[in-house]
């Protein structure tokens, strides 16, 4: 995953071509999509973040900006949940093995 970074100077966006600009209401954010597949999120507070990949953007914001469909959003959420459940299961198994090694089958 690449980093989302705060833009300190608007000139950092020089040379980029805007493909799409959308207001994301619940976040009060303007989402700019550039032709080089990068993004800029401009918050209601005036903070601007440059995002080099869609992986940096919250899926709900992407959905609300019309960049992905509701179906794609749900697919991503299911995939994320599956990864999270697998991580938890692996962590619990590892903890069980450590405790079993330390205390036996008591």
Phi, psi and omega in degrees: 000133178274172185266147169267130182230145179289131178277122181272334184220125183305336180294346176298340180267000179303136178090348178276145179250127181281125177270323184204144174229127184224138173273125177258100191302310187295337178261352187049047184236141171262126180255118177259130175252128181259160182293343179269016179065025170255171186221157174226126177254124179248113184280167178297340180272358179092358176288138179238130181240133176263130182239120184278351184207153177293343177297339181278349188256137176302131183300325179296322178293319177300316179297312183292336177276356179078016181278326174235158180277167176300322179296316178295320178301312180297322178298316179295320179295318178297317180297318179296320179295320179298316178297316180297317179296320178296318178299314180296317179299314179297320179294319179293320178297317179296318179296318178300315179298319178296315181292322179295319178296323182282318187247352181077205184264031183297000000 
